[in-house]
Amino acid sequence: SGLGWITESSARGDAQKAEIDQLIGAGPFAYQSKSADTYTLVKNSEYYGTDAANDDAKLPYLDKLIFKPLNDSVTRLQAVQSDSVQVIQTADTSNLVQAKKDKGLTVQPSEGSSATILVLNLTHEPFGVKPTEGEDPSETAIRSLDDPIAKKSREAFNYSINRNEINQKYYKGARVPAYGFIPASSPWYDPEGQLPRTDVAKAKKLVSETKAAGVDPDIDALCINTPESTGIFQILKEQAKAVGVTATLRQVEQSILVTTLLSGASDIPWDSACFRSPQIADPDGVYGALHSTGTTNLVKYNRPDVDKWLTEARETADRDKRKELYDKVQEQIASDVVYVPLLFDYYGNVFRNNVSGLSTPSPSSLGIIRPGTLFYTE
């Protein structure tokens, strides 16, 4: 599903080499050793793979691969610049921006529909309604979707966000603003199914109406503790303040954030939470987040019509019919304002110019590196 489980490709078999027995783990490299901060793999001499782009030369080309986790993004870039490592994979946009300035490095970006998003909590005010005594949170969330004050709060929050300002101030203009799950470059994009752009005047008016109804518009945001979340939140905080909302950031470990959102049970108060939407090669990729039974439905979103459209889209091979159904989904999601994308991601691989054999990234979080075809010239 959308959780990123890895399936060993050889487990599915190779249609081009059906006569060869292929076992899970029968890859181009084998584990050799682990030290305090590195993992070493060595060539698997029994590997069956060949390079179709090079006259079926036997793979792998390299004798050894050493993996070294570099948690700090500044150190990571410095490592590849100094040639202490030859390839890095990074989710830090600033790494790619800086690497592009280095003539000794090649940047292989992975762009697409993956985006930094904010999810809004429908189980209490201001983005939801107060639960009744003993009410299941999923029922509270359903009532919140059409509650006029809760919806005004969600709309005001979206109107307050200036994505271009975030892009310029934090990412130096490297990213693309996101107003929906699907980017404009996709054939499945629906221009009518996008969140409205920044409108400070509308946001102020809605915040005033929310306050007049007796609802406190101030919010607590939940994010993982990273420089990126800190930097972006500071901009969002000032944008919210400009429309009369006080935003407070609570930073937690990633495991706590994921558990809190996926389980729906937590003592941590939150109104908005930072998350990342997956790459969507096919619009069915939104099923998990939007269907009432979806495994990554973080906000207990439940619209019978949306469930129906998502299911029908899975059951037809008619592309025009699917487009019509997914347009309806996008338009309903934009109207409900429960997932608020900020900017489409821009990250990927950075490697030294003497490294070759990296295939074009597939639609995935960071882009696939197939180590069997890697090689370099000294």
Salt bridges, closest charged atoms under 4 A:
ASP63 OD1 - LYS43 NZ 3.42
ASP83 OD1 - ARG352 NE 3.18
GLU135 OE2 - ARG143 NE 2.91
ASP146 OD1 - ARG303 NH2 2.74
GLU165 OE2 - LYS169 NZ 2.77
GLU209 OE1 - LYS152 NZ 2.81
GLU209 OE2 - LYS205 NZ 2.52
GLU228 OE2 - ARG175 NH2 3.57
ASP271 OD1 - HIS124 ND1 3.32
ASP282 OD1 - ARG322 NH2 2.79
ASP284 OD1 - ARG314 NE 2.77
ASP307 OD1 - HIS291 NE2 3.76
GLU312 OE2 - LYS308 NZ 2.90
GLU324 OE2 - LYS321 NZ 3.92
GLU324 OE2 - LYS328 NZ 3.99
ASP327 OD1 - LYS323 NZ 2.78
ASP336 OD1 - ARG303 NH2 2.83
ASP345 OD1 - ARG175 NH1 3.02
ASP345 OD2 - ARG276 NE 2.83
